Amino acid sequence: MPNTAPIKWAQRSDAVFLTISVTDLKDEKITLSNDKLVFTAKSGDSDYTSDITFFAACDADKSTYKVLPRSIQFHMVKEKQEEEFWPRLLKDKMMAKMKTDLEGKKGEGEEEPDSDDDDLPDLEES
């Protein structure tokens, strides 16, 4: 039985960014359409698969992806760019091993949020 690949995603008002984290991919097959992404690949002795139906449509012709040594990165252009942010990536359900990329993809002119880490006490092991 194939494994579900770990996925992180982020968005801007005009695009969705998706990262599938699987190292040393072989025999990858990627099908990106306006409403769906289907991914299958092998890594070592393991088979991976993901079948994602998007919350809203993307423009597959303007969208791109890169296969890298440790992941596949997608830049999917939203079909309706004037829409608000999507409340979730998937049309109707949550998927195991899917996380929101909190580091996200900032748009131009956006700044890093202020960190409150300086206000936290140092934790020491006892």
Sequence and secondary structure as in RCSB ss.txt:
>XXXX:A:sequence
MPNTAPIKWAQRSDAVFLTISVTDLKDEKITLSNDKLVFTAKSGDSDYTSDITFFAACDADKSTYKVLPRSIQFH
MVKEKQEEEFWPRLLKDKMMAKMKTDLEGKKGEGEEEPDSDDDDLPDLEES
>XXXX:A:secstr
  EE  EEEEE SSEEEEEE  SSEEEEEEEE SSEEEEEEEETTEEEEEEEEBSS EEEEEEEEEE SS EEEE
EEESSTTS   S SBSS   TTEEE TT    TT       GGGS      
